[in-house]
């Protein structure tokens, strides 16, 4: 039973992280420090 509880919690955490990443991507926020303006940085995309 503990395995199912831990698995469910992990699944919720991973789902939340993925949801946040997708939401940020749609809002134009990325992992790139230049903010999408690649003239200011080198090779972030």
C-alpha positions as CSV (number, residue, x, y, z in Angstrom):
1,X,0.0,0.0,0.0
2,X,2.8,2.4,0.8
3,X,4.2,1.8,-2.7
4,X,1.0,3.1,-4.3
5,X,0.9,6.2,-2.0
6,X,4.5,7.1,-2.8
7,X,3.9,6.4,-6.5
8,X,0.8,8.6,-6.5
9,X,2.7,11.5,-4.8
10,X,5.6,11.2,-7.2
11,X,3.2,11.2,-10.2
12,X,1.5,14.3,-8.9
13,X,4.9,16.1,-8.4
14,X,6.1,15.2,-11.9
15,X,2.7,16.2,-13.4
16,X,2.9,19.6,-11.6
17,X,6.4,20.2,-12.8
18,X,5.5,19.4,-16.4
19,X,2.4,21.6,-16.2
20,X,4.5,24.5,-14.9
21,X,7.0,24.0,-17.7
22,X,4.3,24.0,-20.4
23,X,2.6,27.0,-18.9
24,X,5.9,28.9,-18.8
25,X,6.7,27.9,-22.3
26,X,3.3,29.2,-23.6
27,X,3.8,32.5,-21.7
28,X,7.1,33.0,-23.5
29,X,9.3,32.3,-20.5
30,X,12.1,29.9,-21.3
31,X,15.2,28.5,-19.8
32,X,17.3,30.9,-21.8
33,X,18.8,33.8,-19.9
34,X,18.6,36.2,-22.8
35,X,14.8,36.2,-22.8
36,X,14.6,35.1,-26.4
37,X,16.8,38.0,-27.7
38,X,19.6,35.9,-29.1
39,X,21.6,39.0,-30.3
40,X,22.4,39.5,-26.6
41,X,23.7,35.9,-25.9
42,X,25.5,33.1,-27.6
43,X,24.0,29.8,-28.4
44,X,21.1,29.6,-26.0
45,X,18.7,28.2,-28.5
